[in-house]
Amino acid sequence: MAYWLMKSEPDVLSYDDVVAKGVPEEWHGVRNYAARNNMRAMQLGEKAFFYHSNIGREIVGIVEIVALAHPDSTAELNQKGEVVWECVDVRPVLKLPRPVTLDVIKATPELAEMALIKLSRLSVSPVRDTEWALLCRMAGLD
């Protein structure tokens, strides 16, 4: 089972917004091939950190993948009439007791190779098992 990190601008879609909806959320609007390919690799039941980008710049919650990659409902067709962009659906699992800020992540040597740091513009990225476990502890989870 893999772990992931998914970024959203909280003024567009926050973790609390996803919780308030009460239904799975389509993770639409991603227009980067690497991020799309990461979503294609996701499996049902895998977990992802929900990261507030731009405002806050912190991991605030955990979501679960509840629908495999499928055409993004907000995507336009390409010249061949195909949908190039795909997305997954997520549901909220847990709001973190303590958000983990980007500054704290950058200051943690064990996280120096994390995709969030190395590929900072990537909106959907993998998280190694060791990174997941450490970040969960940092967030106050056992």
N, C-alpha and C positions, 0 to 999 in steps of 0.2 A: 504494500500500500504506500502510495506517495503522498507527500504533503506539498502545499502550495501557498503562495501569497498573492492576493488579489487587491489591486489598488482602486480606490474610488475617491473622487473629490466629495467631501461630506456636504458641501452646499448643493451638489447634484443628487447624490445618493449616499446617505450615511448608514452606519450599522443600525441605528435606531429606526431609520426609515424602513429597512428591511424587516425588522422585528414588528413594527407597527402594521405592515401590510398583511402579515399573518398567512401569506401564501408564498410558494417558491418564487424567487426573483430571477428573471432572465438576465444574465450578465452580458448585456448587449452593448454595442458601441465601440468595441475594441477593434482598432484598425491598424494592427501591427501583426505581421506574419508570424514572428516568433511567439508572441502572446497567443495568437490564434492556435498555433501548433501545440502550445502547452495545454490549451483547453481541449484540443483533440485527444491529448494523451490522458486526460483525467478519466478516472473510473468512478462508478457509483459508490457512494459511501466515503470517498476520500475527503479529507478535511483541508481547509485553507484558512490562513489568517486573513482577516479583513483589515486592510490598511487604509487609513485616511490620509490621502495625499494632499499636497499644497497647503491645506489648513489643518493644523495639528501635527501632521507628519508622524503618525504613530499607529501601531497595531492596537486595535480596540476590541476585536472579537474574533470568533471562529465561526465559519460556515461549513456546511456539508454539501458536496456535489450530489444533486438529486435527479439530474437529467444529463445524459451524455451530450456531447457536441452535436448541435443541430443548426440549421440556418438561422442567422441573426435576423429577427423581425424588423430591425431598423436599417438593414443593409439594402443598398440598391443592387440591381442586377448588373453584371459586367456586359461587355459587348457581345458575348456569346449567349446572353440570357441566363447566366448561371449566378447563383449566390456564392460569392467568394468568402464572405465573412461568416463565421460561425460563433456560437456561444454555448455555454452550459447554463443550467439553472442551479441555484443555490438556495439553501434554507438556513436561517440562523440557528446556531447551536448554543453559543455561550458568549456573553459580554465579559471581557476580561476584568478581573478584580482591579488590576493595575495596568493601564495602557503602557506599552513599551515604545518609547520615543525613538525616532531616528538617531538623535544625538547619543542616546544610551547604546543603541545597537552599534553605531560607529565606534564608540569608546570601548567596546567589548572585543578583545583580541580574538576570541573563539568564533566571532561572527564576521571577521574581516573578509572572508571569501564568499560571503552570502551574496546571492544574485541581487538582492535589494541594494547592496553596496556596489558591486561590480558592474551591474547592468541597471543603473538607477532609473532609466527611462522606461524600462519594461514593465508593463502594467499587470501582467500575469506571469509569475515566475515560480520555479520549483524551490522547495525548502528541504534541505537535507534532514535526515532523522535526528542527528545530533543538534542541529540548529533548532529544530522544532522543540525538542525536549528542553533545551536551555531557555528558549524564549518563553515556553510555558512556565518554567520555574520563575523567570524574571517577572512574569505577569501575575504571580501569586497562585499558580495552579500546581497541585502536587502530582 
